[in-house]
Amino acid sequence: MKIPQLEKKSELKTCHNISWEDDYSWVHQSNILDVLRDSSKLLPKVRKYLEEENAYTEHHLKDTKEAQKKLFDEIKG
């Protein structure tokens, strides 16, 4: 299974006279509160990446399900 890669779109940012390139600023959404209320408003490319990343993680951690549950139950108390 291939590691998901989020698309890079370089953008020059400046704050307090310091400049840097931000390859992932396009991911930020000004309507984040709307997105949190209604996930269908999430950018399609971001949703696709998150779904691929979740599938990748699930695939590689499938053998740890029992340990995950035990840790979760222990933390939960």
GROMACS elastic network, one bead per residue, 0.5 to 0.9 nm:
[ bonds ]
;  ai    aj funct       b0    kb
    1    56     6  0.69823   500
    1    59     6  0.81547   500
    1    60     6  0.89252   500
    2     5     6  0.88650   500
    2    56     6  0.76913   500
    3    52     6  0.84580   500
    3    53     6  0.75483   500
    3    56     6  0.68208   500
    4    49     6  0.67235   500
    4    50     6  0.86939   500
    4    52     6  0.60579   500
    4    53     6  0.57571   500
    4    56     6  0.74490   500
    5     8     6  0.87937   500
    5    49     6  0.73417   500
    5    52     6  0.89797   500
    5    53     6  0.85295   500
    6    24     6  0.81444   500
    6    45     6  0.84971   500
    6    46     6  0.79066   500
    6    49     6  0.62859   500
    7    23     6  0.82794   500
    7    24     6  0.77150   500
    7    45     6  0.84985   500
    7    49     6  0.88678   500
    8    22     6  0.86994   500
    8    24     6  0.58838   500
    8    25     6  0.89236   500
    8    26     6  0.85159   500
    9    22     6  0.78714   500
    9    24     6  0.62926   500
    9    25     6  0.77505   500
    9    26     6  0.69256   500
   10    21     6  0.61233   500
   10    22     6  0.55827   500
   10    24     6  0.70440   500
   10    25     6  0.79014   500
   10    26     6  0.86216   500
   11    20     6  0.83185   500
   11    21     6  0.55031   500
   11    22     6  0.52863   500
   11    23     6  0.61826   500
   11    24     6  0.81004   500
   11    25     6  0.70927   500
   11    26     6  0.83221   500
   12    19     6  0.67994   500
   12    20     6  0.57621   500
   12    22     6  0.62936   500
   12    23     6  0.86959   500
   13    18     6  0.82030   500
   13    19     6  0.54838   500
   13    20     6  0.53907   500
   13    21     6  0.60105   500
   13    22     6  0.66983   500
   14    17     6  0.62507   500
   14    18     6  0.54183   500
   14    20     6  0.65220   500
   14    21     6  0.87977   500
   15    18     6  0.53341   500
   15    19     6  0.65497   500
   15    20     6  0.88820   500
   16    19     6  0.83883   500
   22    25     6  0.57166   500
   22    26     6  0.87379   500
   23    26     6  0.77361   500
   24    27     6  0.57437   500
   24    28     6  0.79279   500
   25    28     6  0.57049   500
   25    29     6  0.89662   500
   26    29     6  0.76619   500
   27    43     6  0.78038   500
   27    45     6  0.87139   500
   27    46     6  0.66957   500
   28    31     6  0.88437   500
   28    32     6  0.78427   500
   29    32     6  0.54181   500
   29    35     6  0.83134   500
   29    42     6  0.80969   500
   29    43     6  0.80617   500
   30    33     6  0.82899   500
   31    34     6  0.53532   500
   31    35     6  0.63669   500
   31    36     6  0.88543   500
   31    41     6  0.85272   500
   32    36     6  0.61452   500
   32    37     6  0.86466   500
   32    41     6  0.87992   500
   32    42     6  0.83017   500
   33    36     6  0.50991   500
   33    37     6  0.64017   500
   33    38     6  0.86037   500
   34    37     6  0.50975   500
   34    38     6  0.59361   500
   34    39     6  0.79599   500
   34    41     6  0.71360   500
   34    42     6  0.88937   500
   35    40     6  0.70995   500
   35    41     6  0.51606   500
   35    42     6  0.56471   500
   36    39     6  0.59965   500
   36    41     6  0.85780   500
   36    42     6  0.85818   500
   37    41     6  0.88658   500
   38    41     6  0.60035   500
   38    42     6  0.80230   500
   39    42     6  0.54703   500
   39    47     6  0.88411   500
   40    43     6  0.81702   500
   40    44     6  0.85485   500
   40    47     6  0.88772   500
   41    44     6  0.82902   500
   42    45     6  0.84886   500
   42    46     6  0.68937   500
   42    47     6  0.62969   500
   43    46     6  0.52856   500
   43    47     6  0.62059   500
   43    48     6  0.86934   500
   44    47     6  0.50414   500
   44    48     6  0.61045   500
   44    49     6  0.85932   500
   45    48     6  0.51267   500
   45    49     6  0.62111   500
   45    50     6  0.86789   500
   46    49     6  0.50847   500
   46    50     6  0.61500   500
   46    51     6  0.85843   500
   47    50     6  0.51447   500
   47    51     6  0.61341   500
   47    52     6  0.85798   500
   48    51     6  0.51981   500
   48    52     6  0.61724   500
   48    53     6  0.85636   500
   49    52     6  0.50916   500
   49    53     6  0.60235   500
   49    54     6  0.85348   500
   50    54     6  0.60390   500
   50    55     6  0.85383   500
   51    54     6  0.51164   500
   51    55     6  0.61823   500
   51    56     6  0.85805   500
   52    55     6  0.51134   500
   52    56     6  0.61001   500
   52    57     6  0.86113   500
   53    56     6  0.50356   500
   53    57     6  0.61567   500
   53    58     6  0.85267   500
   54    57     6  0.51229   500
   54    58     6  0.60200   500
   54    59     6  0.85038   500
   55    58     6  0.50237   500
   55    59     6  0.60354   500
   55    60     6  0.86611   500
   56    59     6  0.51615   500
   56    60     6  0.63370   500
   56    61     6  0.86300   500
   57    60     6  0.52636   500
   57    61     6  0.59963   500
   57    62     6  0.82880   500
   58    61     6  0.52604   500
   58    62     6  0.57004   500
   59    62     6  0.55030   500
   59    63     6  0.86061   500
   60    63     6  0.75393   500
   60    64     6  0.87813   500
   61    64     6  0.53970   500
   61    65     6  0.70869   500
   62    65     6  0.57720   500
   63    66     6  0.77806   500
   63    67     6  0.86985   500
   64    67     6  0.52786   500
   64    68     6  0.60131   500
   64    69     6  0.86278   500
   65    68     6  0.50579   500
   65    69     6  0.61917   500
   65    70     6  0.86286   500
   66    69     6  0.52096   500
   66    70     6  0.62228   500
   66    71     6  0.86894   500
   67    70     6  0.50319   500
   67    71     6  0.61154   500
   67    72     6  0.84616   500
   68    71     6  0.51941   500
   68    72     6  0.60043   500
   68    73     6  0.85170   500
   69    72     6  0.50236   500
   69    73     6  0.60154   500
   69    74     6  0.84353   500
   70    73     6  0.52229   500
   70    74     6  0.61156   500
   70    75     6  0.86628   500
   71    74     6  0.50013   500
   71    75     6  0.61070   500
   71    76     6  0.84350   500
   72    75     6  0.51761   500
   72    76     6  0.59816   500
   72    77     6  0.85242   500
   73    77     6  0.61373   500
   74    77     6  0.51808   500
